[in-house]
Amino acid sequence: MTKTTSSDDNVIQMPKPKTASAAGQERQADLKWSKLVMKQGYSIIPVILLHGQKRLGLSPAQLNVLLQIASHWWHAADLPYPSKQTIANRMGCTSRQVQRHLTALETAGLLTRIKRSSQVGGQMSNRYSFVGLVKKLSEIAKDYQDAADAKKQRRADLEKRGGGKLRKA
């Protein structure tokens, strides 16, 4: 007996997407990334930071350093203070390379290092302020919003002239 094959034999069936039910109220992040992944924690990163990387003049490594530090910033008033060695271990580079990236970020006005020391005078990891980055992101966000508003206005003008959506006869 010969087995006939159809084009469907090479198709992998994807599981049906889960939807949040009233009883189960699964978070969208859990649905996208999995509960196990999200259980390990997450960071809130503004999309404009990722989309504006080039405009901010950030190299991939500098962006990575910013993201590594931001992953420790849980409360607005509590500035993060991961060590350079922790960042270096995560990035697979040396603490000296991280130091160079931090210097560049500080020179660009995106990050401010605030020295910390113990009560006995020993140096501890620096705290990091994102005030400069937030200010620059706000400027970029305004430009992005202005462009989105202009696009929306052009679309509305086009529809008014009849060149937009099809009208029912």
Backbone bond lengths (Angstrom), bond angles and torsions (degrees), N, CA, C in turn:
res aa  C-N    CA-C-N  psi(-1)  N-CA   C-N-CA  omega(-1)  CA-C   N-CA-C  phi
1 M - - - 1.442 - - 1.526 108.31 -
2 T 1.299 117.29 130.50 1.454 121.87 178.86 1.520 109.84 -96.65
3 K 1.278 111.32 140.48 1.465 117.34 179.25 1.520 108.28 -92.68
4 T 1.271 116.23 127.57 1.462 119.53 176.82 1.513 108.48 -89.87
5 T 1.290 115.87 141.88 1.457 120.35 178.41 1.504 109.33 -113.50
6 S 1.258 114.36 149.03 1.466 119.61 176.00 1.521 107.80 -117.47
7 S 1.286 115.34 170.22 1.465 118.97 179.62 1.527 110.71 -65.45
8 D 1.341 117.32 -19.67 1.463 120.56 179.56 1.522 112.30 -74.17
9 D 1.338 118.25 -15.33 1.454 120.48 -179.47 1.524 112.36 -65.33
10 N 1.290 117.61 -25.19 1.466 121.40 -179.33 1.520 112.76 -95.91
11 V 1.296 117.13 8.25 1.456 121.23 -177.91 1.518 109.19 -100.37
12 I 1.288 115.92 128.92 1.464 121.06 176.41 1.515 107.67 -91.03
13 Q 1.294 115.06 126.81 1.462 119.48 179.19 1.528 109.20 -77.96
14 M 1.301 116.28 123.84 1.456 121.58 176.55 1.515 108.36 -83.44
15 P 1.329 116.94 144.06 1.461 117.95 176.88 1.517 109.72 -64.16
16 K 1.308 115.34 147.18 1.460 119.26 178.92 1.522 108.49 -64.71
17 P 1.327 115.82 139.30 1.464 118.00 -179.18 1.515 110.73 -63.66
18 K 1.331 113.70 139.32 1.453 118.86 176.70 1.518 107.94 -79.18
19 T 1.281 115.38 146.41 1.462 119.97 173.96 1.511 107.66 -121.40
20 A 1.291 116.03 148.41 1.460 120.08 -179.52 1.522 108.81 -69.96
21 S 1.300 115.50 123.97 1.464 119.92 177.95 1.515 108.78 -99.34
22 A 1.314 115.55 164.73 1.459 120.14 179.41 1.524 109.87 -61.95
23 A 1.325 117.46 -36.86 1.455 120.89 -178.42 1.534 111.34 -77.89
24 G 1.334 117.15 -41.06 1.454 121.72 -172.74 1.514 115.46 -93.08
25 Q 1.277 121.09 -16.09 1.474 127.46 179.79 1.530 114.31 19.93
26 E 1.327 117.32 56.49 1.447 120.29 176.51 1.524 109.44 -70.37
27 R 1.294 115.38 140.63 1.459 119.48 178.51 1.516 109.58 -73.89
28 Q 1.322 115.98 147.22 1.458 121.09 179.32 1.527 111.23 -58.55
29 A 1.327 117.31 -37.26 1.465 119.83 178.94 1.530 110.40 -61.81
30 D 1.328 117.30 -39.31 1.467 120.59 177.53 1.525 110.43 -64.18
31 L 1.333 115.86 -38.61 1.456 119.82 179.97 1.529 111.33 -67.88
32 K 1.329 117.05 -36.07 1.461 120.60 -178.89 1.526 112.12 -79.36
33 W 1.310 117.42 -47.08 1.462 121.74 -169.70 1.527 114.03 -104.09
34 S 1.288 118.71 -20.74 1.467 128.39 -177.62 1.530 109.10 100.73
35 K 1.307 114.10 149.97 1.470 119.30 -179.41 1.517 111.10 -64.40
36 L 1.326 116.95 -39.98 1.460 120.30 -178.60 1.529 111.22 -61.08
37 V 1.322 116.30 -44.34 1.467 120.10 179.17 1.524 110.01 -64.25
38 M 1.327 117.50 -47.56 1.469 120.50 -177.29 1.521 112.51 -68.64
39 K 1.332 117.20 -25.71 1.462 121.06 178.56 1.528 111.08 -62.87
40 Q 1.331 117.22 -24.17 1.460 121.39 -179.56 1.520 112.55 -77.65
41 G 1.324 117.22 -8.91 1.454 121.95 178.14 1.516 111.60 112.20
42 Y 1.311 115.90 167.28 1.454 122.02 179.89 1.515 108.72 -154.46
43 S 1.306 115.91 163.15 1.461 122.46 178.50 1.520 108.54 -123.15
44 I 1.306 115.54 144.82 1.456 120.23 175.25 1.527 107.16 -91.76
45 I 1.311 114.90 114.91 1.463 121.17 -179.14 1.526 107.29 -121.36
46 P 1.326 118.43 123.93 1.466 118.89 178.48 1.531 111.01 -65.64
47 V 1.306 116.05 135.76 1.460 121.69 -179.61 1.525 110.74 -58.90
48 I 1.301 116.74 -33.18 1.463 120.74 -178.42 1.542 111.09 -61.14
49 L 1.325 117.80 -27.32 1.465 120.83 176.11 1.523 109.95 -66.15
50 L 1.323 117.01 -41.87 1.461 120.74 178.79 1.518 111.44 -72.56
51 H 1.321 117.13 -45.49 1.467 121.23 -178.13 1.530 111.88 -70.90
52 G 1.324 116.66 -27.84 1.461 120.62 -177.75 1.515 114.02 -96.83
53 Q 1.320 117.46 13.21 1.464 121.22 -176.93 1.527 112.73 -52.94
54 K 1.319 116.83 -48.66 1.467 120.35 -178.56 1.529 110.54 -64.61
55 R 1.313 115.52 -44.14 1.464 119.50 -178.53 1.528 111.75 -63.57
56 L 1.330 116.58 -31.97 1.462 120.90 176.94 1.523 111.90 -77.89
57 G 1.342 115.77 -10.80 1.461 120.00 -179.64 1.520 113.04 74.75
58 L 1.332 116.37 29.73 1.459 120.71 -176.70 1.525 111.45 -92.47
59 S 1.307 116.28 128.04 1.465 120.13 171.63 1.530 107.23 -73.82
60 P 1.326 117.56 162.10 1.464 118.99 176.78 1.527 112.60 -55.69
61 A 1.316 117.59 -39.79 1.469 120.52 -179.72 1.531 110.94 -67.37
62 Q 1.341 117.47 -39.94 1.468 120.07 178.41 1.525 111.04 -65.34
63 L 1.324 116.85 -40.73 1.460 120.14 176.19 1.519 110.03 -61.91
64 N 1.326 116.78 -41.43 1.456 120.62 178.78 1.525 110.95 -60.97
65 V 1.319 117.47 -43.35 1.470 121.05 178.24 1.534 109.47 -59.90
66 L 1.336 116.66 -46.50 1.474 119.73 178.44 1.531 111.10 -58.57
67 L 1.325 116.54 -44.45 1.462 120.44 -179.30 1.526 111.18 -66.03
68 Q 1.321 117.12 -38.00 1.463 120.40 177.56 1.531 110.69 -62.58
69 I 1.310 116.79 -43.18 1.473 119.95 178.95 1.527 109.97 -68.40
70 A 1.322 116.21 -44.34 1.476 120.22 -178.73 1.518 111.75 -61.10
71 S 1.333 117.47 -27.39 1.466 119.39 179.61 1.529 111.93 -66.83
72 H 1.318 116.60 -11.32 1.472 121.45 177.20 1.531 112.28 -102.58
73 W 1.307 118.29 1.46 1.466 122.25 -175.03 1.522 109.04 -97.23
74 W 1.315 116.34 88.54 1.463 121.35 -174.60 1.521 113.36 -89.68
75 H 1.331 117.46 -33.37 1.465 121.55 -178.84 1.524 108.37 -127.90
76 A 1.313 116.03 137.82 1.471 121.16 -174.74 1.526 112.18 -53.08
77 A 1.323 117.58 -40.81 1.465 120.69 -175.60 1.527 113.37 -81.73
78 D 1.324 117.97 -15.02 1.463 121.69 -178.23 1.524 109.62 -102.88
79 L 1.321 115.66 99.03 1.460 120.29 -177.24 1.528 110.82 -67.16
80 P 1.326 116.80 142.01 1.469 120.77 -178.38 1.522 111.73 -73.18
81 Y 1.340 115.96 154.77 1.457 119.96 179.72 1.540 113.13 -146.91
82 P 1.330 117.55 52.27 1.469 118.02 175.02 1.531 109.89 -68.66
83 S 1.311 116.28 148.99 1.469 119.04 179.23 1.525 110.19 -76.95
84 K 1.326 114.40 156.34 1.470 119.69 176.41 1.529 109.90 -60.34
85 Q 1.323 117.11 -36.14 1.464 120.52 -179.23 1.526 110.99 -66.99
86 T 1.329 117.59 -38.64 1.469 121.05 177.16 1.524 109.99 -61.57
87 I 1.327 116.24 -45.98 1.471 120.96 179.46 1.526 109.80 -62.70
88 A 1.333 116.26 -45.15 1.468 121.19 -179.17 1.526 110.92 -61.07
89 N 1.320 117.59 -43.11 1.467 120.79 179.82 1.522 111.09 -61.40
90 R 1.314 116.75 -40.97 1.465 120.82 -179.87 1.525 111.82 -68.79
91 M 1.331 116.70 -35.13 1.458 121.04 -176.66 1.530 112.60 -87.43
92 G 1.324 116.49 -13.87 1.457 119.22 -177.67 1.516 112.41 74.20
93 C 1.329 116.35 38.81 1.464 120.77 178.43 1.520 108.22 -137.27
94 T 1.310 117.00 -173.11 1.465 120.56 -179.52 1.529 110.24 -92.67
95 S 1.322 115.41 159.43 1.466 118.91 176.85 1.530 110.34 -65.59
96 R 1.336 117.64 -28.00 1.470 120.67 176.37 1.524 110.90 -65.25
97 Q 1.341 116.93 -39.53 1.471 119.80 176.62 1.524 110.26 -64.54
98 V 1.318 117.02 -41.21 1.472 120.57 177.18 1.527 108.91 -61.31
99 Q 1.328 116.95 -42.47 1.466 121.76 178.58 1.535 110.58 -57.21
100 R 1.324 117.00 -43.10 1.472 120.78 179.08 1.530 111.04 -63.44
101 H 1.337 116.11 -42.12 1.471 119.72 178.93 1.529 110.51 -65.13
102 L 1.321 116.82 -40.05 1.473 120.44 178.22 1.525 110.71 -63.13
103 T 1.315 116.69 -40.95 1.472 121.03 178.18 1.528 110.02 -62.01
104 A 1.329 116.74 -44.15 1.469 120.61 179.15 1.521 110.93 -63.75
105 L 1.323 117.44 -41.13 1.469 121.20 179.15 1.522 110.85 -65.45
106 E 1.316 115.78 -38.34 1.463 119.97 178.39 1.533 110.75 -69.43
107 T 1.324 116.98 -41.58 1.471 121.65 177.92 1.524 110.98 -61.48
108 A 1.339 116.54 -36.59 1.470 121.80 179.33 1.533 111.93 -76.74
109 G 1.315 117.17 -5.13 1.463 120.62 178.49 1.520 113.90 78.64
110 L 1.321 116.77 18.09 1.464 120.21 -177.85 1.525 113.05 -93.90
111 L 1.305 116.59 -21.67 1.452 121.72 -174.09 1.522 108.79 -141.74
112 T 1.313 116.85 144.98 1.466 121.11 174.36 1.516 107.87 -125.07
113 R 1.324 115.20 126.74 1.465 120.21 176.76 1.522 109.15 -89.72
114 I 1.313 115.34 135.32 1.463 121.22 179.20 1.526 106.59 -122.84
115 K 1.336 115.31 116.31 1.466 120.21 -175.87 1.523 110.73 -67.28
116 R 1.329 114.09 141.37 1.470 121.20 173.64 1.522 107.51 -122.13
117 S 1.319 116.72 147.27 1.460 120.13 174.16 1.516 108.78 -141.99
118 S 1.311 114.50 153.51 1.462 119.93 -179.44 1.524 109.67 -77.55
119 Q 1.314 116.00 171.27 1.469 120.74 -178.69 1.523 112.29 -65.02
120 V 1.327 116.53 -23.33 1.466 119.73 179.09 1.524 111.88 -94.19
121 G 1.323 116.44 7.83 1.451 120.62 174.39 1.512 115.66 94.33
122 G 1.313 117.92 -0.75 1.463 120.25 178.27 1.522 111.02 -74.98
123 Q 1.319 115.45 149.15 1.459 119.27 179.96 1.520 110.10 -81.36
124 M 1.318 114.95 139.45 1.460 122.54 176.63 1.524 107.43 -115.68
125 S 1.322 116.54 173.97 1.470 119.05 178.49 1.527 109.54 -62.32
126 N 1.325 115.59 147.99 1.466 121.18 179.98 1.518 111.23 -69.68
127 R 1.318 115.02 154.55 1.466 121.16 166.14 1.519 105.18 -90.19
128 Y 1.331 115.72 156.21 1.459 120.04 -178.36 1.517 109.65 -128.63
129 S 1.317 115.44 129.19 1.462 122.00 176.69 1.519 109.30 -104.80
130 F 1.323 115.63 136.42 1.465 122.42 179.85 1.529 112.24 -102.61
131 V 1.319 118.45 18.61 1.465 121.25 -176.04 1.527 111.38 -55.49
132 G 1.322 117.84 -46.01 1.473 121.00 -179.85 1.515 111.73 -64.19
133 L 1.328 117.15 -41.85 1.460 121.27 179.14 1.520 110.39 -64.03
134 V 1.315 117.04 -44.23 1.468 120.64 -179.92 1.522 110.21 -61.69
135 K 1.323 117.09 -40.51 1.469 120.82 178.96 1.531 110.60 -62.75
136 K 1.328 116.62 -46.69 1.471 119.95 -179.46 1.525 111.21 -67.76
137 L 1.332 117.31 -37.69 1.467 119.83 177.12 1.524 111.01 -64.24
138 S 1.330 116.77 -35.80 1.468 120.42 178.15 1.523 110.84 -64.03
139 E 1.323 117.09 -39.23 1.463 120.94 177.25 1.535 110.35 -64.68
140 I 1.318 115.91 -45.03 1.458 120.27 179.26 1.521 110.19 -64.29
141 A 1.319 116.28 -42.84 1.469 120.60 -178.97 1.522 110.58 -60.42
142 K 1.339 117.29 -37.85 1.467 120.30 178.16 1.529 109.91 -62.71
143 D 1.320 116.81 -43.03 1.471 120.46 178.02 1.528 111.13 -62.72
144 Y 1.321 116.84 -43.83 1.467 120.81 178.28 1.531 110.31 -62.09
145 Q 1.341 116.48 -41.72 1.457 120.20 -179.88 1.520 111.15 -66.96
146 D 1.328 116.98 -40.99 1.468 120.49 177.21 1.532 110.60 -60.56
147 A 1.328 117.14 -41.89 1.469 121.08 178.90 1.528 110.41 -65.49
148 A 1.328 117.28 -40.50 1.469 120.49 178.92 1.525 110.56 -66.04
149 D 1.336 116.88 -40.25 1.467 120.70 178.34 1.524 110.81 -64.66
150 A 1.331 117.18 -41.97 1.474 121.00 179.30 1.525 110.26 -63.92
151 K 1.315 117.22 -40.58 1.465 121.40 178.41 1.531 110.04 -63.51
152 K 1.306 116.23 -42.70 1.470 121.19 179.12 1.529 110.10 -63.21
153 Q 1.333 116.70 -40.01 1.459 121.19 179.57 1.528 111.01 -67.03
154 R 1.347 117.10 -42.09 1.468 120.43 177.43 1.522 110.85 -60.71
155 R 1.323 116.36 -41.71 1.463 120.70 179.34 1.532 110.52 -63.85
156 A 1.326 116.90 -42.32 1.470 120.66 179.08 1.528 110.32 -65.00
157 D 1.333 117.27 -41.46 1.463 120.91 178.33 1.523 111.02 -63.25
158 L 1.320 116.67 -40.65 1.454 121.49 178.92 1.528 110.66 -63.37
159 E 1.304 116.92 -42.18 1.469 120.63 179.24 1.525 111.28 -65.43
160 K 1.326 116.91 -36.32 1.467 120.40 179.01 1.528 111.04 -64.13
161 R 1.341 115.74 -35.40 1.472 119.99 179.44 1.514 112.72 -81.66
162 G 1.315 116.69 -2.02 1.460 119.90 178.57 1.511 114.44 87.72
163 G 1.282 118.03 7.00 1.455 120.03 -178.55 1.518 112.82 -95.63
164 G 1.292 116.83 -0.03 1.460 120.12 -177.32 1.505 111.85 -92.84
165 K 1.304 115.82 -118.41 1.451 121.54 -175.81 1.531 110.10 -64.27
166 L 1.309 115.04 148.48 1.465 119.95 177.66 1.510 109.17 -68.41
167 R 1.311 114.69 137.91 1.477 120.00 178.99 1.509 109.64 -100.30
168 K 1.309 115.68 145.99 1.465 120.76 176.56 1.524 109.25 -73.54
169 A 1.325 116.24 137.16 1.452 120.67 -178.49 1.486 111.52 -82.23
